[in-house]
Amino acid sequence: MGFCLLNNVAVCAAHLAARGERVLIVDYDVHHGNGTQETFWEDDTVLFVSLHQWPFYPGSGGPTEQSETTVNVPLGAGSGDEEYFLAFDQVVVPAVEQFKPELLLVSAGFDAHEEDPLAQMRVTADGFRELSRRCAALAPRVAAVLEGGYNIATLPRLVAAALEGFSSGNTAAG
């Protein structure tokens, strides 16, 4: 339906879940991860959490689209660091604490950045650093995959900020 021809995070999660691991996927790309959601909607070994702009393409991931192992966190246009952090603390952390994952896969999209031309979000480089730090603290093992980000001028520093966050948030990953 959109930007991904092959969903690397879903392929990895399915492989690990088939080996018996409890996998958490956190997706902070500006678009809802509709393909990932569809893949794991009925799989209780994978918890999928998506923080995304809503309503926005692809039109899925609204506030009523939830299941025991799918947590959608739709955020309004103009949301920035504070809104993401509040949603993370109030929605993501409680869901993850209940699920108890063995591994976290992050769909790390940077198109929610304040200077990205594709959407209307206002996350800063410091915001991505902190989101990544908070993600890394959720599970003993962490891996991240670069997803969206359409401002080539800002993408290198945003990826660097996220890497700093992942390194500082989980000593086992750093």
Secondary structure as GFF3:
##gff-version 3
##sequence-region A 1 174
A	DSSP	alpha_helix	8	18	.	.	.	ID=ss1
A	DSSP	beta_strand	23	27	.	.	.	ID=ss2
A	DSSP	alpha_helix	34	40	.	.	.	ID=ss3
A	DSSP	beta_strand	46	53	.	.	.	ID=ss4
A	DSSP	beta_strand	70	75	.	.	.	ID=ss5
A	DSSP	alpha_helix	81	87	.	.	.	ID=ss6
A	DSSP	pi_helix	88	92	.	.	.	ID=ss7
A	DSSP	alpha_helix	93	99	.	.	.	ID=ss8
A	DSSP	beta_strand	103	108	.	.	.	ID=ss9
A	DSSP	alpha_helix	125	136	.	.	.	ID=ss10
A	DSSP	beta_strand	142	146	.	.	.	ID=ss11
A	DSSP	alpha_helix	155	169	.	.	.	ID=ss12
###
